[in-house]
Amino acid sequence: MFKKFSLTDKLLFAAAFLSLLFSEILYFRGSKMEAIFVGIWVPSILGFGIYLKLIGRAKNE
């Protein structure tokens, strides 16, 4: 399943997952505002990954 993903894709996915995990840890430890701040990183990281993928495709055409 992961054979189609490049190393960059895997690293960005890992960064987004770790950000989500860290956000949940912060939330359950009582730092709710910090957890929300870190949780907002997840869609930003994934959006950046999509941007990189689109730029890579445009260069190959």
N, CA, C and O atoms as CSV, one atom per row, in Angstrom:
chain,resi,resn,atom,element,x,y,z
A,1,MET,N,N,0.824,-1.194,0.000
A,1,MET,CA,C,0.000,0.000,0.000
A,1,MET,C,C,0.866,1.255,0.000
A,1,MET,O,O,0.567,2.211,-0.716
A,2,PHE,N,N,1.932,1.263,0.791
A,2,PHE,CA,C,2.760,2.458,0.891
A,2,PHE,C,C,3.837,2.524,-0.185
A,2,PHE,O,O,4.674,3.427,-0.158
A,3,LYS,N,N,3.835,1.591,-1.126
A,3,LYS,CA,C,4.849,1.589,-2.187
A,3,LYS,C,C,4.681,2.770,-3.130
A,3,LYS,O,O,5.644,3.206,-3.760
A,4,LYS,N,N,3.467,3.286,-3.229
A,4,LYS,CA,C,3.198,4.395,-4.145
A,4,LYS,C,C,3.648,5.735,-3.579
A,4,LYS,O,O,3.732,6.720,-4.313
A,5,PHE,N,N,3.938,5.783,-2.290
A,5,PHE,CA,C,4.307,7.036,-1.653
A,5,PHE,C,C,5.815,7.241,-1.684
A,5,PHE,O,O,6.588,6.305,-1.482
A,6,SER,N,N,6.215,8.466,-1.937
A,6,SER,CA,C,7.644,8.793,-1.908
A,6,SER,C,C,8.070,9.037,-0.461
A,6,SER,O,O,7.243,9.065,0.451
A,7,LEU,N,N,9.358,9.210,-0.277
A,7,LEU,CA,C,9.882,9.480,1.063
A,7,LEU,C,C,9.317,10.788,1.614
A,7,LEU,O,O,9.007,10.877,2.802
A,8,THR,N,N,9.183,11.791,0.770
A,8,THR,CA,C,8.617,13.072,1.197
A,8,THR,C,C,7.179,12.906,1.673
A,8,THR,O,O,6.781,13.480,2.686
A,9,ASP,N,N,6.408,12.119,0.934
A,9,ASP,CA,C,5.015,11.864,1.334
A,9,ASP,C,C,4.952,11.197,2.704
A,9,ASP,O,O,4.141,11.573,3.551
A,10,LYS,N,N,5.806,10.217,2.912
A,10,LYS,CA,C,5.823,9.506,4.186
A,10,LYS,C,C,6.238,10.415,5.335
A,10,LYS,O,O,5.675,10.332,6.426
A,11,LEU,N,N,7.218,11.281,5.096
A,11,LEU,CA,C,7.669,12.198,6.146
A,11,LEU,C,C,6.594,13.221,6.498
A,11,LEU,O,O,6.392,13.529,7.672
A,12,LEU,N,N,5.911,13.743,5.503
A,12,LEU,CA,C,4.845,14.710,5.768
A,12,LEU,C,C,3.675,14.050,6.489
A,12,LEU,O,O,3.072,14.649,7.379
A,13,PHE,N,N,3.355,12.818,6.106
A,13,PHE,CA,C,2.288,12.087,6.788
A,13,PHE,C,C,2.682,11.822,8.244
A,13,PHE,O,O,1.854,11.952,9.146
A,14,ALA,N,N,3.943,11.452,8.470
A,14,ALA,CA,C,4.417,11.205,9.839
A,14,ALA,C,C,4.373,12.494,10.659
A,14,ALA,O,O,3.991,12.471,11.829
A,15,ALA,N,N,4.765,13.623,10.047
A,15,ALA,CA,C,4.727,14.901,10.751
A,15,ALA,C,C,3.299,15.277,11.128
A,15,ALA,O,O,3.054,15.758,12.234
A,16,ALA,N,N,2.360,15.062,10.216
A,16,ALA,CA,C,0.955,15.370,10.506
A,16,ALA,C,C,0.422,14.461,11.611
A,16,ALA,O,O,-0.293,14.920,12.502
A,17,PHE,N,N,0.768,13.171,11.559
A,17,PHE,CA,C,0.311,12.240,12.579
A,17,PHE,C,C,0.892,12.580,13.947
A,17,PHE,O,O,0.181,12.548,14.951
A,18,LEU,N,N,2.188,12.906,13.987
A,18,LEU,CA,C,2.824,13.270,15.258
A,18,LEU,C,C,2.238,14.563,15.815
A,18,LEU,O,O,2.090,14.706,17.028
A,19,SER,N,N,1.906,15.496,14.942
A,19,SER,CA,C,1.277,16.733,15.378
A,19,SER,C,C,-0.088,16.458,15.996
A,19,SER,O,O,-0.438,17.040,17.023
A,20,LEU,N,N,-0.851,15.575,15.374
A,20,LEU,CA,C,-2.153,15.195,15.915
A,20,LEU,C,C,-2.000,14.505,17.265
A,20,LEU,O,O,-2.738,14.803,18.205
A,21,LEU,N,N,-1.063,13.603,17.361
A,21,LEU,CA,C,-0.814,12.886,18.608
A,21,LEU,C,C,-0.381,13.837,19.715
A,21,LEU,O,O,-0.879,13.751,20.838
A,22,PHE,N,N,0.545,14.746,19.406
A,22,PHE,CA,C,1.011,15.717,20.387
A,22,PHE,C,C,-0.116,16.643,20.830
A,22,PHE,O,O,-0.194,17.024,21.998
A,23,SER,N,N,-0.990,17.004,19.889
A,23,SER,CA,C,-2.133,17.845,20.215
A,23,SER,C,C,-3.066,17.144,21.199
A,23,SER,O,O,-3.552,17.761,22.147
A,24,GLU,N,N,-3.313,15.861,20.973
A,24,GLU,CA,C,-4.181,15.114,21.881
A,24,GLU,C,C,-3.551,14.972,23.266
A,24,GLU,O,O,-4.244,15.058,24.280
A,25,ILE,N,N,-2.254,14.758,23.303
A,25,ILE,CA,C,-1.558,14.662,24.591
A,25,ILE,C,C,-1.683,15.978,25.354
A,25,ILE,O,O,-1.967,15.981,26.552
A,26,LEU,N,N,-1.471,17.088,24.665
A,26,LEU,CA,C,-1.604,18.390,25.312
A,26,LEU,C,C,-3.026,18.613,25.821
A,26,LEU,O,O,-3.227,19.127,26.922
A,27,TYR,N,N,-4.006,18.224,25.013
A,27,TYR,CA,C,-5.400,18.435,25.388
A,27,TYR,C,C,-5.753,17.675,26.667
A,27,TYR,O,O,-6.364,18.228,27.581
A,28,PHE,N,N,-5.361,16.409,26.717
A,28,PHE,CA,C,-5.726,15.598,27.875
A,28,PHE,C,C,-4.888,15.914,29.105
A,28,PHE,O,O,-5.234,15.489,30.207
A,29,ARG,N,N,-3.813,16.639,28.943
A,29,ARG,CA,C,-3.036,17.094,30.101
A,29,ARG,C,C,-3.514,18.445,30.614
A,29,ARG,O,O,-3.002,18.947,31.614
A,30,GLY,N,N,-4.493,19.036,29.934
A,30,GLY,CA,C,-5.095,20.264,30.417
A,30,GLY,C,C,-4.684,21.534,29.692
A,30,GLY,O,O,-5.202,22.607,30.002
A,31,SER,N,N,-3.772,21.445,28.739
A,31,SER,CA,C,-3.340,22.625,27.976
A,31,SER,C,C,-4.189,22.727,26.711
A,31,SER,O,O,-3.717,22.442,25.610
A,32,LYS,N,N,-5.429,23.133,26.879
A,32,LYS,CA,C,-6.383,23.088,25.772
A,32,LYS,C,C,-6.070,24.095,24.666
A,32,LYS,O,O,-6.198,23.765,23.487
A,33,MET,N,N,-5.668,25.294,25.015
A,33,MET,CA,C,-5.357,26.287,23.976
A,33,MET,C,C,-4.126,25.889,23.170
A,33,MET,O,O,-4.097,26.070,21.953
A,34,GLU,N,N,-3.114,25.350,23.839
A,34,GLU,CA,C,-1.917,24.896,23.142
A,34,GLU,C,C,-2.251,23.707,22.241
A,34,GLU,O,O,-1.710,23.580,21.142
A,35,ALA,N,N,-3.142,22.843,22.713
A,35,ALA,CA,C,-3.552,21.681,21.926
A,35,ALA,C,C,-4.272,22.111,20.652
A,35,ALA,O,O,-4.056,21.532,19.588
A,36,ILE,N,N,-5.111,23.107,20.758
A,36,ILE,CA,C,-5.805,23.612,19.571
A,36,ILE,C,C,-4.816,24.225,18.597
A,36,ILE,O,O,-4.928,24.030,17.387
A,37,PHE,N,N,-3.848,24.963,19.120
A,37,PHE,CA,C,-2.832,25.577,18.265
A,37,PHE,C,C,-2.047,24.515,17.503
A,37,PHE,O,O,-1.849,24.637,16.294
A,38,VAL,N,N,-1.602,23.479,18.200
A,38,VAL,CA,C,-0.835,22.419,17.549
A,38,VAL,C,C,-1.735,21.607,16.618
A,38,VAL,O,O,-1.277,21.149,15.571
A,39,GLY,N,N,-2.994,21.423,16.975
A,39,GLY,CA,C,-3.926,20.683,16.137
A,39,GLY,C,C,-4.191,21.354,14.804
A,39,GLY,O,O,-4.503,20.681,13.822
A,40,ILE,N,N,-4.073,22.662,14.760
A,40,ILE,CA,C,-4.274,23.395,13.506
A,40,ILE,C,C,-3.129,23.127,12.529
A,40,ILE,O,O,-3.279,23.363,11.330
A,41,TRP,N,N,-2.007,22.645,13.014
A,41,TRP,CA,C,-0.879,22.333,12.132
A,41,TRP,C,C,-1.188,21.173,11.203
A,41,TRP,O,O,-0.660,21.120,10.093
A,42,VAL,N,N,-2.028,20.246,11.630
A,42,VAL,CA,C,-2.276,19.021,10.855
A,42,VAL,C,C,-2.780,19.332,9.444
A,42,VAL,O,O,-2.163,18.868,8.484
A,43,PRO,N,N,-3.867,20.093,9.264
A,43,PRO,CA,C,-4.293,20.371,7.892
A,43,PRO,C,C,-3.293,21.235,7.131
A,43,PRO,O,O,-3.210,21.150,5.906
A,44,SER,N,N,-2.539,22.063,7.841
A,44,SER,CA,C,-1.524,22.868,7.171
A,44,SER,C,C,-0.408,21.995,6.609
A,44,SER,O,O,0.046,22.211,5.485
A,45,ILE,N,N,0.030,21.023,7.380
A,45,ILE,CA,C,1.077,20.105,6.918
A,45,ILE,C,C,0.577,19.285,5.729
A,45,ILE,O,O,1.288,19.131,4.737
A,46,LEU,N,N,-0.637,18.764,5.828
A,46,LEU,CA,C,-1.194,17.979,4.725
A,46,LEU,C,C,-1.418,18.840,3.483
A,46,LEU,O,O,-1.188,18.381,2.364
A,47,GLY,N,N,-1.860,20.072,3.668
A,47,GLY,CA,C,-2.025,20.993,2.544
A,47,GLY,C,C,-0.705,21.306,1.869
A,47,GLY,O,O,-0.639,21.409,0.644
A,48,PHE,N,N,0.349,21.460,2.663
A,48,PHE,CA,C,1.679,21.695,2.108
A,48,PHE,C,C,2.139,20.484,1.305
A,48,PHE,O,O,2.774,20.632,0.261
A,49,GLY,N,N,1.820,19.287,1.790
A,49,GLY,CA,C,2.162,18.076,1.047
A,49,GLY,C,C,1.452,18.001,-0.286
A,49,GLY,O,O,2.043,17.595,-1.287
A,50,ILE,N,N,0.187,18.391,-0.309
A,50,ILE,CA,C,-0.571,18.410,-1.565
A,50,ILE,C,C,0.034,19.442,-2.515
A,50,ILE,O,O,0.152,19.191,-3.714
A,51,TYR,N,N,0.410,20.580,-1.990
A,51,TYR,CA,C,1.050,21.614,-2.811
A,51,TYR,C,C,2.336,21.084,-3.432
A,51,TYR,O,O,2.569,21.275,-4.626
A,52,LEU,N,N,3.173,20.420,-2.637
A,52,LEU,CA,C,4.417,19.869,-3.172
A,52,LEU,C,C,4.149,18.831,-4.261
A,52,LEU,O,O,4.871,18.768,-5.256
A,53,LYS,N,N,3.118,18.026,-4.069
A,53,LYS,CA,C,2.760,17.015,-5.061
A,53,LYS,C,C,2.315,17.667,-6.361
A,53,LYS,O,O,2.682,17.203,-7.441
A,54,LEU,N,N,1.535,18.730,-6.275
A,54,LEU,CA,C,1.077,19.425,-7.480
A,54,LEU,C,C,2.236,20.103,-8.206
A,54,LEU,O,O,2.290,20.083,-9.435
A,55,ILE,N,N,3.147,20.693,-7.470
A,55,ILE,CA,C,4.318,21.322,-8.082
A,55,ILE,C,C,5.171,20.274,-8.779
A,55,ILE,O,O,5.674,20.511,-9.878
A,56,GLY,N,N,5.338,19.115,-8.147
A,56,GLY,CA,C,6.101,18.027,-8.758
A,56,GLY,C,C,5.478,17.522,-10.034
A,56,GLY,O,O,6.177,17.204,-10.996
A,57,ARG,N,N,4.149,17.449,-10.044
A,57,ARG,CA,C,3.446,17.017,-11.263
A,57,ARG,C,C,3.590,18.032,-12.381
A,57,ARG,O,O,3.759,17.661,-13.543
A,58,ALA,N,N,3.524,19.308,-12.038
A,58,ALA,CA,C,3.622,20.360,-13.051
A,58,ALA,C,C,5.005,20.353,-13.704
A,58,ALA,O,O,5.135,20.647,-14.892
A,59,LYS,N,N,6.035,20.017,-12.926
A,59,LYS,CA,C,7.391,19.973,-13.494
A,59,LYS,C,C,7.568,18.775,-14.409
A,59,LYS,O,O,8.377,18.828,-15.335
A,60,ASN,N,N,6.833,17.695,-14.175
A,60,ASN,CA,C,6.965,16.483,-15.000
A,60,ASN,C,C,6.208,16.576,-16.311
A,60,ASN,O,O,6.455,15.776,-17.212
A,61,GLU,N,N,5.313,17.505,-16.444
A,61,GLU,CA,C,4.509,17.619,-17.679
A,61,GLU,C,C,5.211,18.408,-18.731
A,61,GLU,O,O,4.675,18.596,-19.823
